[in-house]
Every structure is written in C-alpha cells, then in structure tokens.
Amino acid sequence: MTNGTASTRLIVPALQPLYGSLSGLSYPMIRFFTGLILMPHGAQKLFGWFGGGGLEGTGGFFAQNLGLEPGIFWAGLVGATEFFGGLFLAVGFLTRPAAIGIAILMAYAAFMVHLPSGFFWNKGGYEYPLLWGLIALAIAFRGGGELSVDRKIGREF
C-alpha cells in the first residue's frame, strides 16, 4: 500500500522506467490527436480540402438534407468548430471552450443526424461522433493539462 492505495505490480518489472517516463505524455497525446483528427473534417467544410464540398457544397447539403437553414451559416459554424476547435484542442489553447463546442456538435451529429442509421459507423451510424463527443467532453472536464498553451500562459477558462 502506498498512500492508502494499492500499488500495481508489473508482470515485466523492467518496463517500469519506460512507463514512468512516458505516462506524462498520455493525456497530451489524446488531446493533440483528437484535435488533429477533427481538423480535416472542418477543412472539408470550410475550404473544400480532402474532397469536401467547401462552404457552398456543405451548405447546400446541410440545407437540403438536414434542414439546417441557412446552410452556409451552419456549414461555416460546424466547419469552424471542427477546424479551429480541433486546432485549439491540439495545442491546448482555450481547451475547455473548444472541447465543449466539439462535444455539443458531436452530440447533435450523433443523435440528430446519425441515430436513424444505427450504431455502427460503417453503416452511417452514430458510433464515430459519439466517441469523439465523449472524448471532447472528457477533455473539457480536464482542461489543457500538461504540454498545453493554457498551461504555458498560466490561464485556463
């Protein structure tokens, strides 16, 4: 027992130094790659990169298929949340507001857009947006943490 908690014995004790030195990177890694992976989705909507429709194409899709009017406004808002919110998560700047925005967006996508298609993402279901929304919510609870701009400037939201 250490400080009232049970310590875990490793099956391969020789790995302890490796685990000890890398464990501090786990949360920054989750935050960084969550943001980085969301950015291309926003770039599709905002700039038409990676085969996306840009504001015009995405706006038309949002208006015609999802009933979101005006479509270009919603395409811009969703694209900016994914692209700039993803960027902010990746670097850990304004981490909590960015994460909350992403969590709200992903909750809407999961339950208002993808729910009718079932759970599995390969069938257009809500699995993917639900996962990213839950990760964003967890990031909002924790904040920027180690290796973040928020920590570097000494201010968090």
C-alpha positions as CSV (number, residue, x, y, z in Angstrom):
1,M,0.0,0.0,0.0
2,T,1.2,3.5,-0.9
3,N,-0.8,6.5,0.5
4,G,-3.8,4.4,1.1
5,T,-4.0,2.9,-2.5
6,A,-2.8,-0.5,-3.6
7,S,0.2,-0.4,-5.9
8,T,0.2,-2.5,-9.0
9,R,3.0,-4.9,-9.7
10,L,4.0,-5.1,-13.3
11,I,4.3,-8.5,-15.0
12,V,7.5,-7.3,-16.6
13,P,9.1,-5.0,-13.9
14,A,11.8,-3.9,-16.2
15,L,9.2,-1.8,-18.1
16,Q,8.5,0.4,-15.1
17,P,11.1,3.1,-16.2
18,L,9.6,3.2,-19.7
19,Y,6.1,3.5,-18.4
20,G,7.1,6.1,-15.8
21,S,8.8,8.3,-18.4
22,L,6.0,8.1,-21.0
23,S,2.9,8.3,-18.8
24,G,3.0,12.1,-18.7
25,L,2.6,12.1,-22.4
26,S,-0.7,10.1,-22.5
27,Y,-3.1,12.9,-21.9
28,P,-1.4,15.5,-24.1
29,M,-1.3,12.8,-26.8
30,I,-5.0,12.2,-26.5
31,R,-5.8,15.9,-26.6
32,F,-3.4,16.5,-29.5
33,F,-4.6,13.7,-31.8
34,T,-8.2,14.3,-31.1
35,G,-7.8,17.9,-32.3
36,L,-5.6,16.9,-35.2
37,I,-8.0,14.2,-36.4
38,L,-11.0,16.6,-36.3
39,M,-9.3,19.4,-38.3
40,P,-9.5,17.7,-41.8
41,H,-13.3,17.4,-41.3
42,G,-13.5,21.1,-40.7
43,A,-11.2,21.8,-43.7
44,Q,-13.6,19.8,-45.9
45,K,-16.5,22.0,-44.9
46,L,-14.6,25.4,-44.9
47,F,-12.1,25.1,-47.7
48,G,-13.2,22.1,-49.8
49,W,-10.0,20.3,-49.0
50,F,-9.7,16.5,-48.8
51,G,-12.6,16.0,-51.2
52,G,-15.0,18.2,-49.2
53,G,-17.7,20.5,-50.6
54,G,-16.5,23.7,-49.1
55,L,-19.0,26.2,-47.7
56,E,-21.2,26.2,-50.8
57,G,-21.4,22.4,-51.2
58,T,-21.6,21.7,-47.5
59,G,-24.1,24.5,-47.0
60,G,-26.3,23.0,-49.8
61,F,-26.1,19.6,-48.2
62,F,-27.0,21.0,-44.8
63,A,-30.0,22.9,-46.1
64,Q,-31.3,20.2,-48.4
65,N,-30.6,17.0,-46.5
66,L,-30.5,18.1,-42.8
67,G,-33.0,21.1,-43.0
68,L,-30.3,23.4,-41.5
69,E,-31.0,26.9,-42.8
70,P,-29.2,29.0,-43.8
71,G,-26.9,26.1,-44.9
72,I,-23.8,28.2,-45.5
73,F,-24.0,29.6,-41.9
74,W,-24.3,26.2,-40.4
75,A,-21.5,24.8,-42.7
76,G,-19.3,27.7,-41.5
77,L,-20.1,27.2,-37.9
78,V,-19.7,23.4,-38.0
79,G,-16.5,23.7,-40.1
80,A,-15.0,26.3,-37.8
81,T,-15.8,24.2,-34.7
82,E,-14.1,21.2,-36.2
83,F,-11.1,23.0,-37.8
84,F,-10.3,25.8,-35.3
85,G,-11.7,23.8,-32.3
86,G,-9.6,20.9,-33.4
87,L,-6.6,23.2,-33.7
88,F,-7.2,24.7,-30.2
89,L,-7.5,21.2,-28.7
90,A,-4.3,20.1,-30.5
91,V,-2.3,22.9,-29.0
92,G,-4.2,23.2,-25.8
93,F,-5.4,26.8,-26.2
94,L,-8.9,27.7,-24.8
95,T,-9.1,24.0,-24.4
96,R,-12.3,23.8,-22.4
97,P,-14.5,26.1,-24.6
98,A,-13.1,24.3,-27.7
99,A,-13.9,20.9,-26.2
100,I,-17.4,21.9,-25.1
101,G,-18.1,23.2,-28.6
102,I,-16.9,20.0,-30.2
103,A,-18.9,17.9,-27.7
104,I,-22.1,19.8,-28.4
105,L,-21.5,19.5,-32.2
106,M,-20.8,15.8,-31.9
107,A,-23.9,15.2,-29.7
108,Y,-26.0,16.9,-32.4
109,A,-24.4,14.9,-35.2
110,A,-24.8,11.6,-33.2
111,F,-28.4,12.0,-32.1
112,M,-29.9,14.2,-34.8
113,V,-28.1,13.1,-37.9
114,H,-26.7,9.6,-37.5
115,L,-29.0,7.9,-34.9
116,P,-31.5,6.6,-37.5
117,S,-28.7,4.7,-39.2
118,G,-27.9,2.7,-36.0
119,F,-24.8,2.4,-34.0
120,F,-22.0,1.3,-36.4
121,W,-20.1,4.0,-38.3
122,N,-19.5,1.9,-41.4
123,K,-23.3,2.0,-41.8
124,G,-23.5,5.7,-41.3
125,G,-24.4,5.3,-37.6
126,Y,-23.6,7.4,-34.5
127,E,-20.6,5.4,-33.2
128,Y,-17.9,7.9,-34.5
129,P,-19.5,11.2,-33.5
130,L,-20.5,9.7,-30.1
131,L,-16.9,8.6,-29.5
132,W,-15.4,11.9,-30.4
133,G,-18.0,13.8,-28.4
134,L,-17.3,11.8,-25.3
135,I,-13.6,12.3,-25.7
136,A,-14.1,16.0,-26.1
137,L,-16.3,16.1,-23.0
138,A,-13.6,14.3,-21.0
139,I,-11.1,16.9,-22.3
140,A,-13.4,19.7,-21.2
141,F,-13.5,18.2,-17.7
142,R,-9.7,18.0,-17.5
143,G,-8.7,21.2,-19.4
144,G,-5.5,21.8,-21.3
145,G,-3.3,19.9,-18.8
146,E,0.4,19.2,-19.4
147,L,2.1,20.4,-22.5
148,S,-0.6,22.9,-23.4
149,V,-0.6,26.6,-24.3
150,D,-3.1,27.1,-21.5
151,R,-0.6,25.7,-19.0
152,K,2.3,27.7,-20.6
153,I,0.4,31.0,-20.2
154,G,-0.9,30.0,-16.8
155,R,-4.5,30.7,-17.6
156,E,-7.4,28.3,-18.2
157,F,-11.1,29.0,-18.9
